[in-house]
């Protein structure tokens, strides 16, 4: 194979090698949303000691 299609470690190069996968993007977005919801007080009614 040519150098264009294979990296020095022997792994094939793809156009999306350094991009986030879909599940990572969904996970990170949901964590950020959960933190924002906690900060906004959306879960205060569920906490029995407040």
N, C-alpha and C positions, 0 to 999 in steps of 0.2 A: 504494500500500500504506500501511497505517497505521504509526505510529511503533512499535507493539508488534512488528511483524514485520520491521522493517528498522532497522539501526543507522545511525549518522551517516555511516559509511564506505560505505554502500550494501550491505553484506553482510547476508544474512538471519540473524536471531538463532535459535539453537537452544537447547534445554534443556541440551545437553552441550557447549556452546562452550568452556567453561573446564575441562573434565574431561580426564583422560588417556585416550588411546585404548587399546585392548586390547594392541596390539603394544608400546606404550610401557610399560605396566604389566608385561608379561611380560619385557621387556628389563631394566627397572630391578630387578625381582625376581631375575632370573638373575644380574645383576652383583653384587648384594648377597650372594646365595648363593655365588657363586664366590669372593668376597673372604672370606667366612666359612669356606669350605672351605680356602682357603689359610692362613688364620690358625689353623685347627684342626690343620693339618699333614697333611691328607689327600693332598697331592701330594708329600710328602717322599720317597716311594719312587721317584718318577719323576725325581728330580734326581740326576744321576750324580756330582756333585762333593761330595755330603754323605756 
